[in-house]
Amino acid sequence: MPAITATAPGKVILFGEHAVVYGRPAIAAPVQQVQARAVIAAAPLRPAGEVLIDAPDIGLHSLLSELANIHPLAIAMRGVMDELGLERLPACDVRITSTIPLAAGLGSGAAISVALIRALAQFLGHPLPDERVSALAFEVEKLYHGTPSGIDNTVVTYNCPVYFVKDQVLETIQPLAPFDLAIGDTGVKSPTALTVGDLRRLWQVDKRTYEAIFDEVAEITQLARQAIESGHPEHLGTLMDANQACLERMGVSSPDLERLIAAARLAGAAGAKLSGGGRGGNMIALVGATSAQVVAKALVENGAQRVILTTVRKSF
Ligand code: PMV
């Protein structure tokens, strides 16, 4: 039996992070330049149930049976087994690799889960529909984030730009005109669960203030959706700046992010903001064909550990 391979892209949140946890909409898009990959091959000479996992990017080489029950890879694999009513897996080798930086707001955890869930289900002869893949990956997300909105697993599974509202039917977005982003990594690891938890504590003591900020973000996100769907991405720069101002008021920005955001704007980006959980990780800047390289250079000169240039476009 040939080895089964599945991949899943990274993602950026374009608008609405954090507010999305409180029921407001958010827009996210896949980033194809970085990918997670799961490869599963049968190991017929080993005893049934012996599953060897090799994940060099996280320094893991272990039998599934030796992983803690709450290990994300174990939750993902057991989720597939439960879904298919299986108590035991055939002996196999599972190799997981990823070029998506960890804890950087690019959805690495969700992409690894989605690639693994897809590969395993297919290996077992029962490929799962996207809806189930996303739902199983969401169970793993809960472990990382505590109270995730579900946006990461959704955009990574469907692999196209999405307009996402928690607990509502998914809406995909088709940009009428493509637009380009520079994604700059501060290199600062910032687990999303921490910023989400800190903001929740602030919200608990002053709901009025934070609900008002979330409402502002919701309006910005709506306008951004219109700009994207009507072929006016040039409006997105101002909207990104406005969204960044709201994120600063939520307390999830950081001097490192703001240095990169300022550098991008100065170098000709039409707008810029942090993307994802904040306090580190990545920022995004809206760039044009001529400003892309200039902005990328300015980001590196101002401390970005890596810059990805990507285009958000219609999915086919
Ligand atoms: O840090 P990331 O890219 O995983 O983004 C999380 C987005 C938040 O809105 C901050 C949290 C969530 O669950 O939606």
Residues whose N, C-alpha, C, O or C-beta is under 5 A from the ligand:
A	BS01	PMV	E17 H18 V20 V21 G105 L106 G107 H145 T147 P148 S149 G150 I151 D152 T192 G276 G277
